[in-house]
Amino acid sequence: MKISYNWLKQYINIEVEPEKLSELLTDCGLEVEGLEKFQTVKGGLEGVVIGEVKTKVQHPNADKLTITTVDVGKDELLNIVCGAPNVEAGQKVLVATIGTWLYMEDDSFQIKKSKIRGQISEGMICAEDELGLGSSHDGIMILEPDAQIGKPAKEYFNVQDDYIFEIGLTPNRADATSHFGVARDLVAVFNHINSDSSSKFICPSVDNFKADNQNNEIDIIVENSEACPRYSGITISGIKVEESPDWLKTRLLSIGVRPINNIVDITNFVLFETGQPLHAFDTDEIVGRKVIVKKLEAGTKFITLDEVERELTANDLMICNEVEGMCIGGVFGGEKSGINKNTTKVFLESAYFDPKTIRKTSKYFGLQTDASFRFERGADPEMTIFALKRAALLIKQIAGGEITSEIIDVYPNPISRWTIDVDYKNVDRLIGKKINREIINKILIDLDFEIIDESTDGIKVRVPARKVDVKREVDIIEEILRIYGYNNIEVPSKVNSSISFFPYPDSGILQNIISDYLSNTGFSEIINNSLTKSKYLESGTTDLESKNNVKILNPLSQDLDVLRQSLIYGGLETIIYNINRKISDLKLFEFGKSYFYNKDEDGLKKYSENVNLALFISGKNETESWKTDQKAVGFHDIKVYVTNILKRFGINNSLLEVNPDVSKIFMEGLSYNYKKQKLVEFGQLSTKLLKYFDITQDVFYAEINWDLFLNLVKNFSIQYQETPKYPEVRRDLALLIDKSIRFEEIEKLAFQTEKSLLKKINIFDVYEGEKIDKDKKSYAVSFILQSPFKTLTDKLIEKTMNRLINVFEKDLNAKIR
């Protein structure tokens, strides 16, 4: 939210500089995320002065250039080479002197003393587009003859400087969504930091408001008072729609709002001034001279101001005439009822809408407007009439016309201010410091709270209607503390602590160990949003089902409408994001939760969540270098990372059941199961899935069930033993086997057959080709044998290898080559 420093000065006397004011705003809970200087003309015309052209002669070396001498009020005339066709002696012109910066749209350049075709030029006579004062470049800008020589252009054109605060407003501060709201907070802040200060909120007067006649009354009918508790309106006739005056355009431009016309600009001005959204209708478009507030049937088509046809839901509140909808209440106007240059009569709307209704409509259509921003947080129901009067008086002042109706205010069930009891003991306990009771009362009074009862133990306060977030005693205490100042609460010298017990294994410690290992091997950790788009599951690229989605009731957008069932989507989004930025060699990992809904369960058991560890690798395995060869990552690479993680915590692959993974996400994959529970799955992602994300390179993925992994770590431990005294022996076998047989089967069978001497088994070559049958493959496998008690003899080694060969021939139908 943007707040103007100059604009604020209309409502409170500010004697501090913008930088200091930023600190005060942040300290009172309105965090200033940025402060920038705003000028009505970019650059502020600094260095530009009024000059008079004294002489003009033709440039000796250029037909289209002239040499002028210009008086800018200094002792000597300036020699300036000019290319404008309309420059003449005796003219009053604008001169950019040496060192001046000029800004043209997104470009900028500095005026320097230079030679142009051999002639010295000591400045520049400017056209209006070169100064940001217009768009014409037909010639230099010529001023009135009475313009004072040497006068800064900044003063001549009354260029104003302002400072704009970018405030990161929290959702609970609906009362601070305007210059009024910020000014009220500053009143309390100034009075607190300076006990002698008597700052007051200066509210613009609307005492002169009165209806000129009742010649154009519009009936208001509110059919849904729950969604619209209060609706106020007034008509103004005889107006002239045209460009707004400079002061109004400057106010809006300073906070980034584009001026449109005087009527729309006034409604926007009042919105940012008071926090109360207004809407102006062309009275001639109100069929039947009735404004009806109601909800239309679901499926009704409605064209909004942006010329988009939208299909309404049964929840959307509409502002209608007798025939059709004119506006989506509190969110967006309609195409037909807007203000245009032919409008002469307007109906001004000022309403209080139910925040939940507006929030649902805004999120459903993806329309975040300045009006919905305020209504969905909770506007001030007591501000509607003041805002109408303020806007009506401004329209009469700027656009002319007469107020042709009394204010019609439909408010069947007025919202009463509520009271809260505050116990001083609770104030002291929560703040951690005893604050003088007079200071507490003064802060609350400055914030417009009404103290209706007071005792030695506490007070009873009536809360302003605009402070919709203040409902409990603790909220009152927060109001006191943010004005008193968090920095004014001393840090105690004594710190109390309690001994904590962490069960083994500690998930956080294990995550750090794995994160260190992965980052040391070139991985980068990613953290993706738990919200994702439901369309991913509708693509048919995974085995996940839409019926298990945990849906968001009020999604921020259609791209964030469900909780993720897998980490794979966020990871692939990250991969294509990097590939599109020419980063194609990727190693990524993420710890995160996935969420599921099961309608067959009862109560909260319908919802469950799992923690998983996901690994992604793609591209080349090494960075480009003269001393290493690059090759594409493959299935073996992802398997190595998975195996090393399991081995690091004592989980041996031989104790796991290895199965082919037939999930849709994999072109080729494996899964490791423990007691029929899937511990990890990994493999090469399918082409269909990658194509859905526009990824054209191979991606290998692994997902570890973290909850099951933690349970396994309890049962397995890393055991250490002394270095063997006796040497190890290697023997190799070439096995001709069926293509369907995996290395994991050979490994498992070998360790089952020889449990004492066999220490390691490895595959070092694979052959498939013309020299063997098409349904066969040849594995070259090494076996490491070692005894902790003696040196192995050839006889014992041969006996062990024969036993392994017999088992391979019998159980795997293998042939020894």
Salt bridges, closest charged atoms under 4 A:
GLU23 OE1 - LYS20 NZ 3.65
GLU46 OE2 - LYS154 NZ 2.93
GLU52 OE1 - LYS54 NZ 3.32
GLU88 OE2 - LYS56 NZ 3.33
ASP129 OD1 - HIS137 ND1 2.90
ASP161 OD2 - LYS37 NZ 3.74
ASP161 OD2 - LYS154 NZ 2.77
GLU166 OE1 - LYS2 NZ 2.91
ASP175 OD2 - ARG173 NH2 2.94
ASP175 OD2 - LYS467 NZ 2.84
ASP185 OD2 - ARG173 NH2 2.86
ASP185 OD2 - ARG482 NH1 2.90
ASP212 OD2 - LYS396 NZ 3.14
GLU242 OE1 - LYS240 NZ 3.92
GLU243 OE2 - LYS249 NZ 2.17
ASP246 OD1 - LYS249 NZ 3.81
GLU273 OE2 - ARG390 NH2 2.78
ASP284 OD1 - LYS345 NZ 3.44
ASP306 OD2 - ARG310 NH2 2.62
GLU311 OE1 - LYS301 NZ 2.77
GLU322 OE2 - LYS290 NZ 3.40
GLU324 OE1 - LYS336 NZ 3.51
ASP354 OD1 - LYS356 NZ 3.68
GLU376 OE2 - LYS363 NZ 3.17
GLU376 OE2 - ARG377 NH1 3.52
GLU382 OE1 - ARG417 NH2 2.88
ASP409 OD2 - ARG230 NH2 2.76
ASP421 OD1 - LYS460 NZ 2.86
ASP428 OD2 - ARG437 NH2 2.83
ASP446 OD2 - LYS442 NZ 2.79
ASP448 OD2 - ARG184 NE 3.63
ASP448 OD2 - ARG466 NH2 2.56
GLU450 OE1 - ARG462 NH1 3.21
ASP475 OD1 - ARG472 NH2 3.30
GLU479 OE1 - LYS467 NZ 3.02
GLU479 OE2 - ARG482 NE 3.08
GLU490 OE2 - LYS433 NZ 3.13
GLU545 OE1 - LYS547 NZ 3.81
ASP559 OD1 - LYS533 NZ 3.57
GLU590 OE2 - ARG564 NH1 3.30
GLU609 OE2 - LYS593 NZ 2.84
ASP661 OD2 - LYS678 NZ 3.48
GLU681 OE1 - LYS678 NZ 3.34
ASP732 OD1 - ARG730 NE 2.84
ASP738 OD1 - LYS776 NZ 2.64
GLU744 OE2 - LYS639 NZ 2.49
GLU745 OE2 - ARG742 NH1 3.71
GLU754 OE1 - ARG803 NH2 2.30
GLU768 OE1 - LYS739 NZ 3.32
